[in-house]
Amino acid sequence: MNQEDCEHSFVFKGLVYSAASYPLPGSGARQRIYEDAYYCNKCLLNIHNNVRHIGNTYGQALAGSSPK
């Protein structure tokens, strides 16, 4: 199915995280960026929204989250 022609039906996939591209001042750590991940159960298009910065890469990732 073509993604442009799809009548999307998004399903929550989970919480994903990545690291900012720049280090925090005075540290080698990077901010950890969390996003909500969704996929369309018809065409499998993936989207991410609700971007937020929580913690840094020196600490543990939030429970239940996975790498982006």
Sequence and secondary structure as in RCSB ss.txt:
>XXXX:A:sequence
MNQEDCEHSFVFKGLVYSAASYPLPGSGARQRIYEDAYYCNKCLLNIHNNVRHIGNTYGQALAGSSPK
>XXXX:A:secstr
  TTT    EEEEEEEEEEEEEE TTSS EEEEEEEEEEETTT  EEEEEEEEEEETTS   TT EE 
